[in-house]
Amino acid sequence: MPTASRNGSCGDNVCNTNEDPGCASDCKVKSFATDPAFNTNAQSEGIMFTVKATKDINVFSFGPVASKNGSDNCRAYTRAGDYQGYEGSGSSWSQIFHSTVTNLQTGVPFMVWLSTEVRVYAGSTQSFYISCSSGLRYNTGNDQGAQFVSGDGLLVNQGVATASLFGGVGGIAKFNGGIGYFGSP
């Protein structure tokens, strides 16, 4: 359920952050997988990437692909704008998830429900950083910052892999998994 405050009312065809979740004409739960087959060819502890909203959205979950089965300590962070220049600076990010999760199967995404929803306004860029101590699977990229997939109201760009929490920036990475968000129909 959206939690922040913003003006709007049911029936205005805009999913506002204070909208009643029962207002189906305004808010629709949306999700998509960056690669429906969840094919991966690389792994790292974390992945930083950006999304650009083409309409107002509220991101509420991610479904990263685990590197191994079992319990894992995972975190998610966000910041407005680009992550470039902030890869090693944890103080420049807001933590939106930190918990032990259970990965049931290697190569299959597991849902992470964020502690705080992230509002991304149309035309805005938002960075996300997802890190799990046992590692995440991803696809190698070839053009950092370039769009590689889109959903209804959301463009996802290639980012970077990290070898440790806010450290060891490696190759170009395409986030592999699911993204859950509220958006206008």
ChimeraX attribute file (.defattr): number of C-alpha atoms within 10 A of each C-alpha:
attribute: neighborCount
match mode: 1-to-1
recipient: residues
	/A:1	16
	/A:2	22
	/A:3	14
	/A:4	14
	/A:5	10
	/A:6	11
	/A:7	8
	/A:8	15
	/A:9	15
	/A:10	18
	/A:11	12
	/A:12	11
	/A:13	16
	/A:14	20
	/A:15	29
	/A:16	27
	/A:17	24
	/A:18	16
	/A:19	22
	/A:20	15
	/A:21	17
	/A:22	11
	/A:23	14
	/A:24	16
	/A:25	14
	/A:26	22
	/A:27	27
	/A:28	18
	/A:29	17
	/A:30	18
	/A:31	20
	/A:32	18
	/A:33	20
	/A:34	20
	/A:35	16
	/A:36	10
	/A:37	11
	/A:38	19
	/A:39	16
	/A:40	19
	/A:41	9
	/A:42	15
	/A:43	21
	/A:44	25
	/A:45	23
	/A:46	31
	/A:47	34
	/A:48	28
	/A:49	25
	/A:50	26
	/A:51	23
	/A:52	22
	/A:53	24
	/A:54	18
	/A:55	17
	/A:56	20
	/A:57	30
	/A:58	27
	/A:59	22
	/A:60	22
	/A:61	21
	/A:62	23
	/A:63	20
	/A:64	29
	/A:65	26
	/A:66	28
	/A:67	24
	/A:68	18
	/A:69	14
	/A:70	13
	/A:71	13
	/A:72	17
	/A:73	14
	/A:74	21
	/A:75	21
	/A:76	24
	/A:77	19
	/A:78	22
	/A:79	18
	/A:80	17
	/A:81	14
	/A:82	19
	/A:83	24
	/A:84	15
	/A:85	8
	/A:86	13
	/A:87	20
	/A:88	16
	/A:89	12
	/A:90	13
	/A:91	9
	/A:92	15
	/A:93	18
	/A:94	15
	/A:95	19
	/A:96	19
	/A:97	18
	/A:98	17
	/A:99	14
	/A:100	12
	/A:101	16
	/A:102	16
	/A:103	20
	/A:104	14
	/A:105	14
	/A:106	15
	/A:107	22
	/A:108	20
	/A:109	22
	/A:110	19
	/A:111	17
	/A:112	22
	/A:113	15
	/A:114	20
	/A:115	14
	/A:116	18
	/A:117	21
	/A:118	23
	/A:119	22
	/A:120	20
	/A:121	15
	/A:122	14
	/A:123	12
	/A:124	15
	/A:125	21
	/A:126	20
	/A:127	21
	/A:128	23
	/A:129	27
	/A:130	27
	/A:131	25
	/A:132	24
	/A:133	18
	/A:134	18
	/A:135	24
	/A:136	28
	/A:137	30
	/A:138	28
	/A:139	19
	/A:140	20
	/A:141	19
	/A:142	13
	/A:143	14
	/A:144	17
	/A:145	21
	/A:146	15
	/A:147	16
	/A:148	15
	/A:149	17
	/A:150	17
	/A:151	15
	/A:152	16
	/A:153	19
	/A:154	25
	/A:155	17
	/A:156	24
	/A:157	24
	/A:158	25
	/A:159	29
	/A:160	24
	/A:161	33
	/A:162	25
	/A:163	18
	/A:164	17
	/A:165	20
	/A:166	19
	/A:167	15
	/A:168	15
	/A:169	18
	/A:170	13
	/A:171	18
	/A:172	22
	/A:173	28
	/A:174	32
	/A:175	35
	/A:176	28
	/A:177	27
	/A:178	21
	/A:179	22
	/A:180	20
	/A:181	23
	/A:182	25
	/A:183	25
	/A:184	21
	/A:185	15
